[in-house]
Amino acid sequence: MRIIKIHNKLDIRLDNIFIPIPKTGSTSLKCFINQSNISFLPHPDKHASMKMFIQHYNIRKILDAFSFTIVRNPYDRLVSLYFHILRRHKENNLHHIHDPDLQGEVPEESFRDFVFNQLERCVTLTKQQSHMILHPQTDWILYRKKKIVKRILKFEDIFFKDPSKLKHILNIKENFQLSHLNKTNHKKWPSYYDHSTQEFVYKIYEKDFALLKYSKKILTK
């Protein structure tokens, strides 16, 4: 249980909820959490959205809990998703719920082909399944168009700029290290974009860029 202090009153104990958005370091975070003595509300789906947590429990319990998630630059996340899907497709190991219904010879596709041949179709044709991995990150965060999750952390901060930030937020005293697990191997993500792919991906994930405060521009330095 997470413990917080409100002014000088008694401590209040809160349930904890982690919203595990695919390819934002959620596997690493779960491993990190398992090393601590913090309790989290469980959910049978490994990538449950805020909506799914509310449906599984109830809105009051969720609102009373301390909820947080990790988000990632949409451009970077899509490159990671592409290589993740590519690997699982080659292994014939696509998840029947979370992974997209792909068409064609995906292992032979370039990232550019994947963007124009698969991305929009997979996002628009499965709109009812908000936990599909190619969907915008805001699908995991919003409930009835409102941001219910209490704290949004950035992948770039947690894994590169300030790893201690997570321990501070979760009030973890032990000397646990956050390792980046299940990561994909590829070149730096800006190298996969040209102007047309950038514009197309921005259109698909425009809500993510706005709500999560990521720039449309791709910095190549």
N, C-alpha and C positions, 0 to 999 in steps of 0.2 A: 504493500500500500504506500502511496505517496503521501507525505505529511507536509502541510503548509501552515504558516502562521498568519492569521488575519489580525492586524494591529496587536493588541496585547491580550486578546482573548485566548481561549483554549485552542490547542492544535486541532485541526480538522483532518480526518483521514479520507483520502479520495481513492477511488478505483482508478486504475491506469489503463489506457487504451492506446495501442500503437496501430496506426493505419498503414499497412505494408504495401505501398505502391510498387509495382514491379520495376526492376532495374533502377532503383534509387538507393541501393545498398541495404534493402530490407533483410536479406539473408544474413548479412554481417551484423545488423542491429539485433536480430533475434538471438544470434549466438552471443552477442555482448550482453543482452538482457538476461539470458539464461545463466550467466556467471554471477549475476547479482541476486540479492534476496528480495527484489521488487516483484510484486505480484501484478499480473496483467489479466484483464478480462479475456478469456479465450473465445475463439470463434472457429467453427469447423472448416471454414475456407481459409487457405493460407494467404490469400490476397483480398481479404474482406474490405469492402469500402465502408465509409461512414454510414451510408444508407443500409448496408447489410448488417452492421452492428446494431443499428436502431431497430431493424426488423427482428433481429435475434433476441434482443433484450427489450428495452422500451426507451422512449425518448427521454424520460426523466432521469433514468439511470445513466444514460449516456451524457446528458447535459451536466450531471453532477460529477462526472468523472474528469480526470485530467487526461486529455487526449492530445496526441501529437503525431506528426508524420514527417517524412523526409521527402523533399522534392528535388528535381534535377533540371538543369537547362534542357528544354525540350529538344534542341538540336542534338546535344550530346546523348541524351537518353535514347533517341531514335536510332542513332548509330549503334549503341549498345544493344538495343532490342533487335536490330537487323542481324547482328552477328550471333546473338542468342537464338533467334528463330532459325537462322541458317544452320547452326550446329545441331539443334534439336530435329530439324527437318532431315538432315543427313543421317541422323541416328534413328530416324523413324520413331521419335519419342515426343511428338507434340502433345501437349496436354489437351484433353478433349473439351475442357471448359475455358481455360484461360488463353490458350494460344489461338491465333487467327485461323480461319478456314482459307488456306492458301490455294492459289490456282497456278498451273503451269510448272515449269522446271525451276523452282525457286533456287536450288543450289547453284544454278548457272547464272542467276541474275546478279547484276551489279547493284550497288546501293541505289544508284539513280533509277534503274529499272524497277527496283523494289518500291521506291517512293511513288512512281507514276503508275505502276501496274497493280500494286497491292494495297497501299496505305489507305487511300480514300475509300475504296470498296470495303475494306475490312472494318473501317470505322463507321461508315454510314449504314451498312447492311446489318450490323449487329448492335444497333443503338440501344436495344433493351438490355443488353448485357454490359452494364457499366464497368464490370471488372475485367473485360477483355484487355489484354496487355497493351494493345496499340492505341487504346482510347486515351483522351487527355487526362492528365493527372487530376484535374479539377473534378472529374467524375468520381474519384475516390474521396474527395474532400467535401464537396457540396452536398447538401440535403435540401431539396426543394428550393434550389438556387441560393441557399444561405450557407455561409462558411461556419460549420459547427465545430470543427476541430480547433482546439484552443491554441496549439503552438505548431508552427510550420518551420522546420529547419531545412537548411539547404545542404544538399549533398556536397557541394564544393567547400562549404565551411567545415562540415563535420569530418570529412575525410582528408582535407588538405590544409585548410587555413587554421582551424582551431579545434582539434579533436577533443580537447578538454571541455568544450562547450556542452557536449552531450552529458558528460558526467555531472557537470554543475546543474543542469536543468533537471536531471533525474535524482540529484542529491546522492550520487554514488561516491562513497569514500574509498572503496577498495581500488587497488592499482591495476584495474583491468585495461587492456589495450584493445582498441577497436581496429580490427583488420578488415581489409576489403576482400570479401569472399565472393566466389561465383562470378568474377569479373571476366569480361570478354577480352580477347587479344586482338588489337587492331591499331592502326595508325591514329594519330591525334584526330579527333572528330572533325575539326574545321576542314581538313583536307578532302572530305567526302562531299563537300557542298560546292555547287556553283550557283549562279544567280537564280536560275529557274528552280532548282531543288529547294533553295532557301525560301523563295517566295511561296512555293507550294506547301512546304512544311509549316511555314508561319501561318498560312491560311487555315490549315487543319488544326493547329494548336494555338490559335490566336488567344483564346480564353486563358490558357496556361500562361502565355507570355504576359498578359495583362495582370491577372490575379497574383501570380507568383513573382512578378517584378523581374522578369528577365528581358534583356534587350533584344530587339529584332536583329541588330547588327551582329555579325560574326567577326570577332577579333582574331586575327591570324597570328599575332605575335605570341 
